[in-house]
Amino acid sequence: MDSIQSEVATEASPMLLFLTRNARIMALALVLCIAGIIGYWVHAEMAKSKREETIAELGKILILSDAQMRLERLESFAPNAQDSVKRQTWYSIMHTANELKDYARVYTAWEHIRDFDDNIRATATVGMADALSSQNKYKEALALLESVTSNLKDASAPPVYMRILALADSLGEYERALGACNALLGKTTNPSDISLWTQKKILLEEQIAAAKK
């Protein structure tokens, strides 16, 4: 490069002068770029291999016919599972625990699922509330559902309010049930739903009035 640079006349094009004077730096940059590409490729291949191993291990657990053993293996597997399969692992735990009617573990599984994605928080909260109800913890279930109503998206709101309405009504909490009923009326344009919730609202208002006498 020194030899080439010494032979380049000062009147040569600026681009040629630039290339000859910075050849070493450019060569080093090229080497570093190639090294980076190779490093990224190696990392991607290793990650892909690890993911395939993790999926294979999860598959071996899921085919276990003994539900109790499957549940225990899944719970041991979940903490170290890659992020790409962690959600599927917790869904599998939830389904297996449901199969065993182990509702405390169903609740825990839904609790983990709830944190994966804001779009499924409402569904997961309903799942947690149902798990509590299955353990006869109706007041806790009702409080849990009511705690998320301020952050609900319109599409996910009706199932939550329907659960609140059913639980509050069964507990004799008619004011809370009426609140849920009004929320449902405000979030639907379907004539049959409007008719259903309007009738329920009238009945709840009658029950509230009777309780105050």
Helices and strands as residue ranges (DSSP letters): H 2-7, H 14-21, H 23-62, H 67-77, G 78-80, H 83-99, H 103-114, G 118-120, H 121-134, H 138-147, G 149-151, G 154-156, H 157-170, H 174-186, H 191-212
